[in-house]
Amino acid sequence: MIASDNVPYILGHSDAEISRLQTQAAILRPITERLLRNAGIQPGMRVLDLGTGAGDVAILAAELVGPKGCVVGIDPNPEVLGKATERVRNAGLRHVVFRQATADVFINDDGFDLVVGRYVLIHQTDPVTFLQAAAPRLLFTNFGCLRHALLFPAFHYGR
Ligand SMILES: C[S@@+](CC[C@H](N)C(=O)[O-])C[C@H]1O[C@@H](n2cnc3c(N)ncnc32)[C@H](O)[C@@H]1O
């Protein structure tokens, strides 16, 4: 599993790990929702979820932006994206899509109103380089409008 720059994502994407992510997401849901609301998420917004994993933040964001909004979740791992895709299909959320990509190479010409990445920065060997590579592509695709925000909640694992 390649996270970026050929650095393996250390926790992997076994069934047990995907299950752990979902358990963790259920615990973090209230604080994540509060953070998204405080960041100004609104119905109709376009949201990008970096390192979406099993899609929990993308699903929460999709509920908050509603069907007139749009959420794109990216992750380099196809298996975990398969799980995320199955979950949004079962939930009937048609305004969420997932793409296999790392943050440094993903390009979307339509731009986003909000970029979120939960527990992804901490997995980068060089978070500054990650942000430097990601920010221009993600934030300025629709430059000229000040609605963009870059949100990296720092829910640290305690190190
Ligand atoms: C700990 S999981 C978090 C999943 C999800 N954000 C959540 O909070 O439940 C981190 C995810 O980030 C992905 N990831 C790691 N480096 C990445 C990168 N450079 N670009 C995109 N995704 C990345 C991993 O494949 C993994 O699925």
PDBQT file of the ligand as one rigid body, heavy atoms in Angstrom, charges set to zero:
ROOT
HETATM    1  C1  LIG A 201      -5.884   6.482   9.433  1.00  0.00    +0.000 C 
HETATM    2  S1  LIG A 201      -6.684   6.413   7.864  1.00  0.00    +0.000 S 
HETATM    3  C2  LIG A 201      -7.933   7.652   8.125  1.00  0.00    +0.000 C 
HETATM    4  C3  LIG A 201      -9.170   7.419   7.281  1.00  0.00    +0.000 C 
HETATM    5  C4  LIG A 201     -10.250   8.506   7.435  1.00  0.00    +0.000 C 
HETATM    6  N1  LIG A 201      -9.750   9.818   7.125  1.00  0.00    +0.000 N 
HETATM    7  C5  LIG A 201     -10.829   8.499   8.824  1.00  0.00    +0.000 C 
HETATM    8  O1  LIG A 201     -10.609   9.439   9.573  1.00  0.00    +0.000 OA
HETATM    9  O2  LIG A 201     -11.520   7.519   9.150  1.00  0.00    +0.000 OA
HETATM   10  C6  LIG A 201      -5.541   7.255   6.771  1.00  0.00    +0.000 C 
HETATM   11  C7  LIG A 201      -5.836   7.034   5.287  1.00  0.00    +0.000 C 
HETATM   12  O3  LIG A 201      -5.063   7.985   4.557  1.00  0.00    +0.000 OA
HETATM   13  C8  LIG A 201      -4.617   7.366   3.357  1.00  0.00    +0.000 C 
HETATM   14  N2  LIG A 201      -3.437   8.112   2.912  1.00  0.00    +0.000 N 
HETATM   15  C9  LIG A 201      -2.197   8.090   3.431  1.00  0.00    +0.000 A 
HETATM   16  N3  LIG A 201      -1.374   8.921   2.764  1.00  0.00    +0.000 NA
HETATM   17  C10 LIG A 201      -2.137   9.511   1.796  1.00  0.00    +0.000 A 
HETATM   18  C11 LIG A 201      -1.871  10.476   0.781  1.00  0.00    +0.000 A 
HETATM   19  N4  LIG A 201      -0.657  10.976   0.615  1.00  0.00    +0.000 N 
HETATM   20  N5  LIG A 201      -2.883  10.862  -0.035  1.00  0.00    +0.000 NA
HETATM   21  C12 LIG A 201      -4.123  10.337   0.121  1.00  0.00    +0.000 A 
HETATM   22  N6  LIG A 201      -4.432   9.406   1.058  1.00  0.00    +0.000 NA
HETATM   23  C13 LIG A 201      -3.454   9.006   1.889  1.00  0.00    +0.000 A 
HETATM   24  C14 LIG A 201      -4.338   5.935   3.756  1.00  0.00    +0.000 C 
HETATM   25  O4  LIG A 201      -4.345   5.037   2.634  1.00  0.00    +0.000 OA
HETATM   26  C15 LIG A 201      -5.451   5.668   4.755  1.00  0.00    +0.000 C 
HETATM   27  O5  LIG A 201      -6.572   5.045   4.159  1.00  0.00    +0.000 OA
ENDROOT
TORSDOF 0
